[in-house]
Amino acid sequence: MAEPIDKNSQVTSITDAEKDIANAGPAIFTNRFIGAFGPWGVRITFAELGLNGNGAFRAAVVMTMDDAKSLRNMLQDLEEQQKAIQAEKDGQVTNNG
């Protein structure tokens, strides 16, 4: 496994092989997320809800609670990266310190 990006994060940098895997298939649109947990771990179901109110299942994943926490951390890191990029575009200075 790759080393963490920083000591406070569970998110790791990815290898070239992992990048290839991540981009090997199509991405599907989702705008609804349903979470459940049980003895098997955390299940996250992804769905798409249309303007007419009809919904469609898109995918579901099951992971351990530790992996769910890593997913949360990765999403938070992505949000911070997006904010920094937007702030740079807007001519602002960010302080992550």
C-alpha positions in Angstrom: 0.0 0.0 0.0 1.2 3.5 -0.7 2.3 5.9 2.0 -0.3 8.4 3.4 -0.4 11.8 1.8 0.2 13.4 5.2 0.4 12.1 8.8 -3.1 13.3 9.6 -4.8 11.6 6.7 -5.9 8.1 6.1 -5.9 8.8 2.4 -3.0 7.5 0.4 -1.4 8.5 -2.8 -2.2 6.0 -5.6 0.1 4.1 -7.8 0.1 4.2 -11.6 -1.5 0.7 -11.6 -4.3 2.0 -9.3 -4.8 5.0 -11.6 -5.2 2.6 -14.6 -7.8 0.6 -12.6 -9.7 3.8 -11.6 -10.0 4.9 -15.2 -10.7 1.5 -16.8 -14.4 1.8 -16.9 -17.1 4.3 -17.5 -18.3 6.6 -14.7 -22.1 6.7 -13.9 -24.0 9.7 -12.7 -25.4 9.6 -9.2 -27.2 12.2 -7.2 -28.6 10.1 -4.3 -26.6 8.1 -1.7 -28.1 5.7 0.8 -26.0 4.3 3.6 -26.6 1.3 5.9 -24.3 -0.6 8.3 -24.3 -4.0 9.8 -22.0 -6.8 10.9 -20.6 -7.0 7.4 -19.6 -3.3 7.3 -21.0 -0.3 5.6 -23.1 -0.5 2.4 -23.4 2.7 0.3 -26.0 2.5 -2.5 -25.7 5.0 -5.3 -28.9 6.0 -7.2 -30.1 8.6 -9.7 -33.3 10.5 -9.0 -34.8 12.3 -12.0 -36.8 15.5 -12.2 -39.9 13.4 -12.5 -39.2 11.7 -9.1 -38.4 8.4 -10.6 -35.3 6.8 -9.3 -32.8 4.3 -10.6 -30.3 2.1 -8.9 -26.7 2.7 -10.2 -24.3 0.7 -7.9 -23.7 -0.3 -4.4 -20.5 -1.0 -2.5 -19.7 -2.7 0.8 -16.7 -1.8 2.9 -15.3 -2.0 6.4 -15.9 0.9 8.8 -12.2 1.7 8.5 -12.4 1.9 4.7 -15.6 4.1 5.0 -13.6 6.5 7.2 -10.8 6.5 4.6 -13.4 7.3 2.0 -14.7 10.2 4.1 -11.2 11.5 4.5 -10.5 11.2 0.8 -13.7 13.2 0.0 -12.7 15.9 2.5 -9.3 16.1 1.0 -10.8 16.4 -2.5 -13.1 19.2 -1.2 -10.1 21.0 0.2 -8.1 20.7 -3.1 -11.1 22.0 -5.0 -11.4 25.0 -2.6 -7.7 25.7 -3.0 -7.9 25.6 -6.8 -11.0 27.8 -6.8 -9.3 30.3 -4.4 -6.3 30.4 -6.7 -8.5 31.1 -9.7 -10.3 33.8 -7.7 -6.9 35.4 -6.9 -7.1 34.6 -3.2 -4.4 33.2 -0.9 -5.2 30.0 1.1 -3.7 29.1 4.4 -3.9 25.4 5.2 -1.6 25.8 8.1 
